[in-house]
């Protein structure tokens, strides 16, 4: 989980990443403009700088509507998010599963410590809110993926109150989640009046 993956792997194997970028560019050249790029497991700002250089070289950044996002799943990225935003990204997707495991130092799949894994822990919730507020401050999109919004309606409510742009949930809770979002946004609208 903490090894050779994500942004660093693209940097270490630029030929593989360049092949993926060429495939993405072909899709854009055919007129399909609803496919964008999200870089996972970004740890430090220099990784994003190198990644952006490769994406720039591919020509994808020349399309004004092309979006470059990063996953925020590593505490160093979450807590240093402003630096990543200043390098230039269009949005973030918060990976709650990895972020929770690394903030709490537990593997949710390990029987010995899985009981400590809980996205509702105050430190996890505070970091989630910090990420969302930082994205709002800089006018970029914030999204969330991971199990938290699917499992815990109270987390969904808190994220919507914080200003999250979009949520990813499992199919079985789509209707419940839509209702929560509607109810919270309705309350927020009334509070602003």
N, C-alpha and C positions, 0 to 999 in steps of 0.2 A: 504493500500500500504506500509506503513512504519512499520507494525506490525510483527506478528508472521509468518515468512516465510523464505524460503531459507536455508542457512547454519545453522542458529540458530535453525530452526525447526528440522533439522536432528540431531543436538546435543541434543535437548530437548526430542526427540523421537527416541533414538538410535535403538529400536527394529524395527521400521518401516524402517529406513535407512538400517539396517542390512539385512532386508528382500529384499530390492531393490538390495543391493550389491550381495546377494546370487543369485538372478535372473540373474544379469549381469554376474556373474561368470559362471553360468550354460551355458549361451550363449557362453562364451569364451571357455569353456571346450568342447563344441560341434564343435569348430573350426571356429566359426564366429568371425573374428577379426576386423570388421569394426565398432564396437560399443564401444564408449568410455564414459567417465564420465565428465560432466560439472556441477560444483556446483554454483547455483544461489545465488545472494544477499549476497555476502560475505562482511561483514562490517569491521571486525578487524582481525589482524593476528592470534590471538589465536583461532578463529573459524576455520581457515584453518588448523592449527596444529591439532586440535581435529578431524576434518574431515579426514585428512591424516592418523591419527592413526587408525581410523575405517576402512578406505580403505585398509591400510596395513594389519590389522588383517584379513580382508576378503580374502587376498591372491592375489588380483587383481594386486597389484604393483609388484608382482613377475614375471609377464609377461613383458619382456623388451619392447614390442611394445605397451603396454597399455598406453593410454594418460589420464592425469588428467588436466582438464581445469577449469577455473573459469569465471563466468560472472563478468564484470566490469560495474556496473550500479549504484554504490553508490559512491558519491564523496570521502569518506574516503578511499575507495579501490583504486580509480583512482589516487588520489594524493599521496598515500602511496604504490604505486604498486611495487616498488623495494623490499619492505619487503615481500610482498606476493610471488614474484618471488624467493626470496632467500629461502623461506620455501620449494619451489620445486613444480613447475607446468610446464606443457608443452605448455600451450597457454591460451589466453584469448579471450572471445567474449564480445565486447562492446555492452551493451544494451542502445542504444541511447534514447529510449523513457523514461525510468526511469531516466537515467543520466541527461537528459535535464530537466525533471520535478524537480529533486532535486537540480540541480545547480541553476535553476532560481526560485525555490520555487513556482511553479505553477502546477496545475492539468490541463492537456491538455483537459480533459473531462468536466471541469467546464466552463459554459458559461460566468461567470463573469470574469475569468482571462485567458481563453484559447487564447486570442489574444496576450498574452505575451509569450506564448510557441512557441519557434522557434529555431530549431537546428542550424540555421545559425548565431545565436548570437556569437560574437567573443569569449566570455568566453567558450562556449560549443566547438567551433571549436579548440580553443587552448588546451583544456583538451583532446579532441580526438587525436590531434597531439602528445601531451605529452605521452599518453598511447602507441600509435604506436611506437614512438621513443624509449620509455623505453623497449618495447618488442624487438625491433631491437637490442638495446644495449646488451640485455641478450640472444639473439638468440632464442627467443621463438615466436610462432605463434600469430598473432593478426588478429582477425576477427571482423566483425561487424554485428549486427542484429538490427532490429528496422526500423522505417519508413524512416529515413533520406536519405539513399542512393537511395531509391525508389522514393522519392518525389523531390529531388534536385540534378540534375546532377552535379552541381558545388561542392557539398559536395563529391560526388563520385570521381570527379577529384582530389580534395584536399587530400582525403584519399589515393588514389593511389600514388600521388606525395609524400606523407609522408611515404609510404612503407607498407601499409596494405597488409596482406597476402591473405585475402579472404573477399568477400562481400556477404551478403544475401539480396536479393531483391524480390519484388513481381513478379509473373509471367509475368505481362503485360509490365514490363520494362527490361526484361532479354536481349533482343536484343540491346536495347539502351545502357544498362550498359556494355555489352560486347564490343560495339564499343568505348565507352568512355575509358574503360580500355586499349583496344588495342591502341587507339590514344595517350593516356598519356604515356604508356610504350614505344611506338615508339619514342615519343619526348624525353623521359628520356634517351633512348638508344643513340639517336643522340647527346644529350647534353654531354654524357660521353665520346664520341669519340674525 
